[in-house]
């Protein structure tokens, strides 16, 4: 493998890191206030469908990304209404919204585009070469010649880390996920924070799906997400609900996925199905390894009722 091929593969890992990172941070944001949104896979599919369609007809990447975020917000509204307002079991709501969002994304595309022999395409997001930095030997072409969403994803992770772990407001957010009753007693509006951060988390999931269509494939298919939403839950647990560790986990899984594609291109003597199982096998191994010392918010998945005597 020559230098150009190696640079291309490593740059590809950064591209694949984005949907994993955004989806995992979406799960993390909601989880930090006690809301475990497991509808990630469906939200990503709906976000990909909406983003592709808007970009295909408008020619605007910005509108496409915003439409993916908008779909995420719409599903987030349903999540927060049923889980936070009506206090229905979060896992049940999440699974139902996953089914709804999966069907919605597929239906939206089918009704507008229809069934075609060859799926329509859009150009991938343009690369932004940062002057001087992109000329650094080895690292420059990999780190500083990416599309805007790659840079934005890293910035989001840094901002979320600073917000959650370096500010008093972040301490309040984390206290809601650990002990909402104590946070409420201190004057923190638990209900408002849960509503807001559930919406933010779902918006990030929609953005992750939008990037799959616009930054990775350039087309939409019903299998575009391919389990990445479920893997993102494992990445969140692996990352201990910390944005920076989530970036590390996303890079790890992106590397595994690139390895799978590389092995396919090399025509190794393993069945295609075995190679496609590799990311999920690694997910199981990581969950087994981290399950004993996994750190999760104490109130994760538990509805908060001010009038109840127990949490």
C-alpha positions as CSV (number, residue, x, y, z in Angstrom):
1,X,0.0,0.0,0.0
2,X,1.5,3.3,-1.1
3,X,1.4,6.7,0.7
4,X,-1.6,8.0,-1.4
5,X,-3.7,4.9,-0.6
6,X,-2.8,5.0,3.1
7,X,-3.8,8.7,3.3
8,X,-7.0,8.0,1.5
9,X,-7.9,5.2,3.9
10,X,-7.1,7.2,7.0
11,X,-9.1,10.1,5.7
12,X,-12.0,7.8,5.0
13,X,-11.9,6.8,8.7
14,X,-12.5,10.4,9.7
15,X,-15.5,10.5,7.3
16,X,-17.0,7.4,8.8
17,X,-16.3,8.7,12.3
18,X,-18.8,11.5,11.8
19,X,-22.1,9.6,11.8
20,X,-21.0,7.4,14.7
21,X,-19.9,10.5,16.7
22,X,-23.0,12.6,16.1
23,X,-25.4,9.7,16.8
24,X,-23.5,8.7,20.0
25,X,-23.3,12.3,21.2
26,X,-27.0,12.6,20.6
27,X,-27.6,9.6,22.8
28,X,-25.2,11.0,25.4
29,X,-26.8,14.4,25.5
30,X,-30.2,13.0,26.3
31,X,-28.7,10.4,28.7
32,X,-27.0,13.1,30.7
33,X,-30.5,14.4,31.8
34,X,-31.8,10.8,32.3
35,X,-33.5,10.2,28.9
36,X,-32.2,7.1,27.0
37,X,-33.4,7.5,23.4
38,X,-32.9,4.2,21.6
39,X,-34.6,5.2,18.4
40,X,-31.3,6.3,16.9
41,X,-31.3,3.9,14.0
42,X,-34.7,5.1,12.8
43,X,-33.9,8.8,13.4
44,X,-30.8,8.5,11.3
45,X,-32.7,6.8,8.5
46,X,-35.4,9.5,8.4
47,X,-32.7,12.2,8.6
48,X,-30.8,10.6,5.7
49,X,-34.0,10.4,3.6
50,X,-35.1,14.0,4.3
51,X,-31.5,15.4,3.7
52,X,-31.1,13.6,0.4
53,X,-34.4,14.6,-1.0
54,X,-34.0,18.3,0.0
55,X,-30.5,18.4,-1.4
56,X,-31.5,16.6,-4.6
57,X,-34.2,19.0,-5.4
58,X,-32.8,22.2,-4.0
59,X,-29.1,21.7,-4.7
60,X,-28.3,23.1,-1.2
61,X,-26.2,21.1,1.2
62,X,-27.1,23.5,4.0
63,X,-30.8,23.0,3.5
64,X,-30.2,19.2,3.3
65,X,-28.4,19.1,6.6
66,X,-30.9,21.4,8.2
67,X,-33.8,19.2,7.0
68,X,-32.1,16.1,8.6
69,X,-31.8,18.1,11.8
70,X,-35.4,19.2,11.5
71,X,-36.6,15.6,11.2
72,X,-34.6,14.7,14.2
73,X,-36.2,17.5,16.2
74,X,-39.7,16.3,15.1
75,X,-39.0,12.8,16.3
76,X,-37.4,14.3,19.4
77,X,-40.7,16.2,20.1
78,X,-42.5,12.9,20.1
79,X,-39.9,11.3,22.3
80,X,-40.0,14.1,24.9
81,X,-43.8,14.2,24.8
82,X,-44.4,10.5,25.5
83,X,-41.3,9.9,27.7
84,X,-41.1,13.2,29.7
85,X,-44.6,14.5,29.6
86,X,-46.7,11.3,29.7
87,X,-43.9,9.4,31.5
88,X,-44.3,6.3,29.4
89,X,-41.4,3.8,29.6
90,X,-38.5,5.3,27.6
91,X,-37.4,2.0,26.0
92,X,-40.9,1.3,24.8
93,X,-41.2,4.8,23.3
94,X,-37.8,4.5,21.8
95,X,-38.5,1.2,20.0
96,X,-41.8,2.5,18.8
97,X,-40.2,5.7,17.4
98,X,-37.5,3.6,15.8
99,X,-40.2,1.6,13.9
100,X,-42.1,4.8,13.0
101,X,-39.0,6.7,11.9
102,X,-37.7,3.7,9.8
103,X,-41.1,3.5,8.0
104,X,-41.3,7.3,7.7
105,X,-37.9,7.6,6.0
106,X,-38.6,4.8,3.6
107,X,-42.1,6.1,2.7
108,X,-40.9,9.6,2.2
109,X,-38.3,8.6,-0.3
110,X,-40.6,6.1,-2.1
111,X,-43.5,8.6,-2.4
112,X,-41.3,11.4,-3.8
113,X,-38.7,9.5,-5.9
114,X,-40.6,6.2,-6.5
115,X,-39.0,3.0,-7.5
116,X,-36.2,3.5,-10.0
117,X,-33.7,1.1,-11.7
118,X,-30.8,3.4,-10.7
119,X,-31.1,5.5,-7.6
120,X,-30.6,9.3,-8.1
121,X,-27.4,10.8,-6.8
122,X,-26.1,14.0,-5.3
123,X,-22.5,15.1,-5.2
124,X,-20.8,14.5,-1.9
125,X,-20.0,17.5,0.4
126,X,-17.0,19.4,-0.9
127,X,-13.7,19.1,0.8
128,X,-12.3,22.2,2.5
129,X,-8.5,22.3,2.4
130,X,-7.2,24.4,5.2
131,X,-4.2,26.5,4.0
132,X,-0.8,25.6,5.4
133,X,-2.1,22.9,7.8
134,X,-3.2,20.7,4.9
135,X,0.5,20.8,3.7
136,X,1.8,19.2,6.9
137,X,3.5,15.9,5.9
138,X,1.5,12.8,6.6
139,X,-1.2,14.3,8.9
140,X,-2.1,17.4,6.9
141,X,-3.9,15.6,4.0
142,X,-5.8,13.4,6.5
143,X,-6.9,15.9,9.1
144,X,-7.1,19.2,7.2
145,X,-8.6,18.2,3.9
146,X,-12.1,17.2,5.0
147,X,-15.7,18.5,4.5
148,X,-17.2,21.0,6.9
149,X,-19.2,18.5,8.9
150,X,-16.1,16.6,9.9
151,X,-14.7,19.8,11.5
152,X,-18.1,20.7,13.0
153,X,-18.4,17.3,14.6
154,X,-15.1,17.6,16.3
155,X,-16.0,21.2,17.4
156,X,-19.3,19.9,18.8
157,X,-17.5,17.2,20.8
158,X,-15.1,19.8,22.3
159,X,-17.9,22.2,23.1
160,X,-20.0,19.6,24.7
161,X,-17.1,18.4,26.8
162,X,-16.4,22.0,28.0
163,X,-20.1,22.6,28.7
164,X,-20.6,19.4,30.6
165,X,-17.4,19.1,32.6
166,X,-16.0,22.6,32.8
167,X,-19.0,24.8,33.6
168,X,-21.4,25.1,36.5
169,X,-24.3,24.8,34.0
170,X,-22.8,21.4,32.9
171,X,-22.8,20.3,36.5
172,X,-26.5,21.1,36.8
173,X,-27.1,19.1,33.6
174,X,-25.2,16.1,35.0
175,X,-27.0,16.4,38.3
176,X,-30.3,15.9,36.6
177,X,-29.1,12.6,35.1
178,X,-27.8,11.4,38.5
179,X,-30.4,12.6,40.9
180,X,-33.3,14.7,39.4
181,X,-35.1,15.0,42.8
182,X,-32.0,16.7,44.4
183,X,-31.6,18.8,41.3
184,X,-35.2,19.9,41.5
185,X,-34.8,20.8,45.2
186,X,-31.9,23.1,44.2
187,X,-34.1,25.0,41.9
188,X,-33.1,23.4,38.6
189,X,-36.0,23.0,36.1
190,X,-35.7,19.3,35.6
191,X,-38.6,19.0,33.2
192,X,-37.4,21.9,31.0
193,X,-33.9,20.6,30.8
194,X,-35.1,17.1,29.9
195,X,-37.3,18.5,27.1
196,X,-34.5,20.6,25.7
197,X,-31.7,18.1,25.8
198,X,-33.9,15.3,24.4
199,X,-34.5,17.6,21.4
200,X,-30.8,18.4,21.0
201,X,-29.9,14.8,21.2
202,X,-32.4,13.8,18.6
203,X,-31.3,16.6,16.3
204,X,-27.8,15.3,16.4
205,X,-29.0,11.9,15.4
206,X,-30.9,13.4,12.5
207,X,-27.7,15.2,11.5
208,X,-25.8,11.9,11.6
209,X,-28.2,10.4,9.2
210,X,-28.1,13.5,6.9
211,X,-24.3,13.1,6.8
212,X,-24.5,9.5,5.7
213,X,-26.5,10.5,2.6
214,X,-24.5,13.7,1.8
215,X,-21.0,13.0,3.0
216,X,-20.6,9.3,2.7
217,X,-22.8,7.7,-0.1
218,X,-24.4,10.5,-2.2
219,X,-27.5,8.3,-2.5
220,X,-30.3,7.1,-0.3
221,X,-31.2,3.5,0.3
222,X,-33.3,1.8,3.0
223,X,-30.1,0.1,4.2
224,X,-28.0,3.3,4.4
225,X,-27.7,3.2,8.2
226,X,-26.9,-0.5,8.4
227,X,-26.9,-0.9,12.2
228,X,-24.8,2.2,12.9
229,X,-27.5,3.6,15.2
230,X,-27.4,0.5,17.4
231,X,-23.6,0.5,17.3
232,X,-23.7,4.1,18.5
233,X,-25.4,3.0,21.7
234,X,-22.4,0.8,22.4
235,X,-20.0,3.6,21.5
236,X,-21.8,5.8,24.1
237,X,-21.4,3.2,26.8
238,X,-17.8,2.6,25.7
239,X,-17.1,6.3,25.9
240,X,-18.6,6.5,29.4
241,X,-21.0,9.3,28.3
242,X,-18.0,11.6,27.7
243,X,-17.9,13.4,24.3
244,X,-14.1,13.0,23.9
245,X,-14.1,9.3,24.7
246,X,-17.0,9.0,22.3
247,X,-14.8,10.4,19.6
248,X,-12.2,7.8,20.4
249,X,-14.9,5.0,20.2
250,X,-16.2,6.4,16.9
251,X,-12.7,6.4,15.4
252,X,-12.3,2.8,16.5
253,X,-15.5,1.6,14.9
254,X,-14.9,3.7,11.8
255,X,-11.5,2.0,11.5
256,X,-13.2,-1.4,11.8
257,X,-15.6,-0.5,9.1
258,X,-12.8,0.7,6.8
259,X,-11.0,-2.6,7.5
260,X,-14.0,-4.5,6.4
261,X,-14.2,-2.6,3.1
262,X,-10.5,-3.0,2.6
263,X,-10.7,-6.8,3.1
264,X,-13.5,-7.0,0.6
265,X,-11.5,-5.1,-2.0
266,X,-8.6,-7.4,-1.4
267,X,-10.9,-10.3,-2.0
268,X,-10.0,-12.3,1.0
269,X,-11.2,-15.8,1.2
270,X,-13.8,-15.1,3.9
271,X,-17.5,-15.0,3.0
272,X,-19.0,-11.5,2.6
273,X,-21.5,-12.1,5.4
274,X,-18.7,-12.8,7.9
275,X,-17.0,-9.5,7.1
276,X,-20.2,-7.6,7.5
277,X,-20.6,-9.2,10.9
278,X,-17.3,-8.0,12.1
279,X,-18.4,-4.5,13.5
280,X,-21.2,-6.2,15.4
281,X,-18.9,-8.9,16.8
282,X,-16.5,-6.2,18.0
283,X,-19.5,-4.3,19.5
284,X,-20.5,-7.4,21.5
285,X,-16.9,-7.8,22.7
286,X,-16.6,-4.2,23.8
287,X,-20.0,-4.4,25.6
288,X,-18.8,-7.5,27.4
289,X,-15.5,-5.9,28.4
290,X,-17.1,-2.6,29.6
291,X,-20.3,-4.0,31.2
292,X,-18.7,-4.6,34.6
293,X,-17.3,-1.1,34.9
294,X,-19.7,0.8,32.7
295,X,-20.5,4.3,34.0
296,X,-24.0,5.4,33.3
297,X,-26.1,8.3,34.8
298,X,-27.9,6.9,37.8
299,X,-31.3,8.1,36.6
300,X,-30.9,7.0,33.0
301,X,-34.2,5.7,31.6
302,X,-36.2,6.7,34.7
303,X,-39.1,9.1,34.4
304,X,-39.2,11.9,36.9
305,X,-42.4,12.6,38.8
306,X,-42.2,15.4,41.4
307,X,-45.1,14.0,43.3
308,X,-43.8,10.4,43.6
309,X,-42.1,9.2,46.8
310,X,-39.6,7.0,45.0
311,X,-37.4,7.3,41.9
